Amino acid sequence: MFLLFNNLPPEIRARIWELTVEPRTVEIDVTGREFTAEIRECILYSITPVPAPLHTCREARNLGLYKQAFSEVCPKQRYVWVNLDIDMIAIGRKTHLGYFRKIAPLIKRLKFQREHQDEWWFHFESKEIMNFINVEEIYVICEDWWDGWWGTSVEFSWPCALENVHLFDPDEGRAMNPIEVDKMFDDRQEAEEIALQAEYDEDTRLELADMVPL
């Protein structure tokens, strides 16, 4: 089978290798001292395996299906093999978005875990999200559930279309975009206000009914 593959025309072999490329979630972690604007000492690592085609042969490696990336994050450290067009870059909970300033414009799919009501995220780190100017999809694991992310469709700046921002609630086990989250809570608040008004009106009616004319 391997000999037959080698006998195929180069363009067909290249197309076959291209078909082996599938979207992955690539986990990236950066550890070091407290984050500062000048990254001097840090350690970059990933637990995501190197893509299988790169282990196969030199031809697959030379096709450019994956690139060596993230050496810009920690210049003295390793790189990670990724396809930035389709891979989801997951930085988890602890890795600061600011580490990725130099490579942020190249990332198209981003995943991270945050608590929106956390002061550091809310006032400072959240501003870093706008460095990802070409991101097409963002996936957020909401540590404070949807409740903490109510209002982020209008009060928070996202670098991509709101329909492509997925807020995942661990308790619910599903995701909604910020528009859907805001509508859900706005509708809930409106229903509560209507119920309170109806209760008030009923109490007022009963009070009036109990009044005895002088």
C-alpha positions in Angstrom: 0.0 0.0 0.0 2.8 2.4 0.9 4.6 1.6 -2.4 1.4 2.3 -4.3 1.0 5.6 -2.6 4.5 6.7 -3.6 3.7 5.9 -7.2 0.9 8.4 -7.3 1.5 11.8 -8.9 2.8 14.4 -6.4 -0.3 16.6 -6.7 -2.5 13.7 -5.7 -0.3 12.7 -2.8 -0.4 16.3 -1.7 -4.1 16.4 -1.8 -4.4 13.2 0.2 -2.1 14.7 2.9 -4.3 17.8 2.9 -7.3 15.6 3.6 -5.7 14.3 6.8 -5.8 17.7 8.3 -8.7 18.2 10.7 -9.5 20.9 13.3 -7.9 20.2 16.7 -8.0 21.9 20.1 -4.4 22.8 20.8 -3.8 23.4 24.5 -1.1 26.1 25.2 0.1 27.0 28.6 2.6 29.7 29.6 4.1 29.8 33.1 6.5 32.2 34.6 6.7 35.1 36.9 3.9 37.6 37.2 2.8 38.9 33.8 4.4 42.1 32.6 4.4 43.8 29.3 8.0 42.7 28.7 8.1 38.9 28.6 11.6 37.9 29.7 11.3 34.6 31.5 8.5 32.1 30.9 8.0 28.5 30.0 5.8 27.5 27.1 4.4 24.0 26.9 1.6 22.0 25.3 0.1 18.6 26.1 -1.4 18.3 22.7 0.3 15.7 20.6 2.2 16.6 17.4 -0.1 16.0 14.4 0.2 12.5 13.1 1.1 13.4 9.5 4.3 15.1 10.8 5.4 11.8 12.2 4.9 10.0 8.9 7.4 11.2 6.4 9.4 14.2 5.2 7.0 14.8 2.3 4.1 15.4 4.7 6.2 17.8 6.8 7.4 19.8 3.8 3.8 20.5 2.6 3.3 23.2 5.2 0.2 21.6 6.6 1.3 22.8 10.0 3.5 25.6 11.1 5.9 26.0 14.0 4.3 28.7 16.1 4.4 30.4 19.5 8.1 30.8 19.7 7.3 34.5 19.8 5.6 34.0 23.1 8.7 32.7 24.9 11.6 33.3 22.6 14.0 31.0 24.4 11.5 28.2 24.6 10.0 25.6 22.2 7.5 26.0 19.4 4.2 24.2 18.9 3.0 22.6 15.6 -0.4 24.2 14.7 -2.6 25.0 11.7 -3.7 28.5 12.8 -6.4 28.5 10.1 -8.5 25.8 11.7 -7.0 24.8 15.1 -8.7 26.0 18.3 -6.0 27.6 20.5 -7.0 26.8 24.1 -5.1 28.7 26.8 -7.2 27.5 29.8 -7.6 29.4 33.0 -4.2 30.6 34.2 -2.3 31.7 31.0 -2.6 35.5 30.5 -3.9 36.7 27.2 -1.2 39.3 27.1 1.5 36.7 26.5 0.0 36.3 22.9 0.2 39.9 21.8 2.7 39.2 19.0 0.9 36.2 17.6 -2.7 37.2 18.5 -3.4 38.5 14.9 -2.7 35.1 13.5 -5.1 33.2 15.8 -8.5 32.6 14.3 -10.1 30.3 16.9 -9.6 31.0 20.6 -10.7 29.2 23.8 -10.2 30.3 27.4 -11.7 30.0 30.9 -12.5 33.1 32.9 -14.7 34.5 35.7 -16.1 37.8 34.3 -16.7 39.3 37.7 -13.0 38.8 38.6 -11.6 42.3 39.0 -8.3 41.5 37.2 -10.1 40.1 34.2 -12.8 42.7 34.1 -10.7 45.8 34.5 -7.4 44.7 32.9 -6.9 41.4 31.1 -10.2 41.6 29.1 -8.7 44.5 27.1 -6.2 42.1 25.7 -8.9 40.3 23.7 -9.0 43.1 21.2 -5.4 42.1 20.1 -6.9 39.1 18.4 -8.1 41.2 15.5 -8.6 38.3 13.0 -10.2 35.8 15.4 -13.3 34.3 13.9 -14.6 32.2 16.8 -14.2 32.6 20.6 -15.2 29.9 23.1 -15.4 31.0 26.8 -15.9 28.6 29.7 -17.7 30.8 32.2 -16.5 30.1 35.7 -19.3 32.3 37.1 -21.9 30.8 34.8 -24.1 32.8 32.5 -25.1 35.0 35.4 -21.7 36.7 35.5 -21.7 37.4 31.7 -25.0 39.1 31.5 -24.6 42.4 29.6 -21.5 41.5 27.7 -23.1 41.9 24.4 -23.2 45.7 24.9 -20.8 46.4 27.7 -17.9 44.3 26.5 -15.8 44.6 23.3 -15.5 41.4 21.2 -13.2 41.3 18.2 -15.5 39.0 16.2 -19.2 38.8 15.5 -21.3 38.2 18.6 -22.9 35.1 17.0 -19.4 33.5 16.9 -18.8 34.0 20.6 -19.8 30.9 22.6 -20.3 31.3 26.3 -20.3 27.9 27.9 -22.1 27.4 31.2 -20.6 24.3 33.0 -23.8 23.7 35.0 -26.0 23.9 31.9 -23.6 21.9 29.8 -24.2 24.1 26.7 -23.3 27.4 25.2 -25.1 30.5 24.1 -23.8 33.7 22.4 -23.8 37.0 24.4 -27.0 38.2 22.6 -28.8 35.0 23.6 -27.6 35.3 27.2 -28.6 38.9 27.5 -32.0 38.2 26.1 -32.6 35.3 28.5 -31.8 37.4 31.5 -33.6 40.5 30.2 -36.7 38.4 29.6 -36.4 36.9 33.1 -36.0 40.3 34.7 -39.0 41.6 32.7 -41.2 38.7 33.8 -40.2 39.2 37.4 -41.1 42.9 37.2 -44.4 42.1 35.7 -45.1 39.5 38.4 -44.1 42.1 41.1 -46.4 44.7 39.6 -49.3 42.3 39.4 -48.7 41.4 43.0 -48.6 45.1 44.0 -51.8 45.8 42.0 -53.6 42.9 43.7 -52.6 44.0 47.1 -53.8 47.6 46.3 -57.1 46.2 45.1 -57.6 44.2 48.3 -56.7 47.2 50.4 -59.3 49.4 48.6 -61.9 46.7 48.8 -61.4 46.5 52.6 -61.9 50.2 53.1 -65.2 51.2 54.7 -66.8 54.4 53.5 -67.1 57.1 56.1 
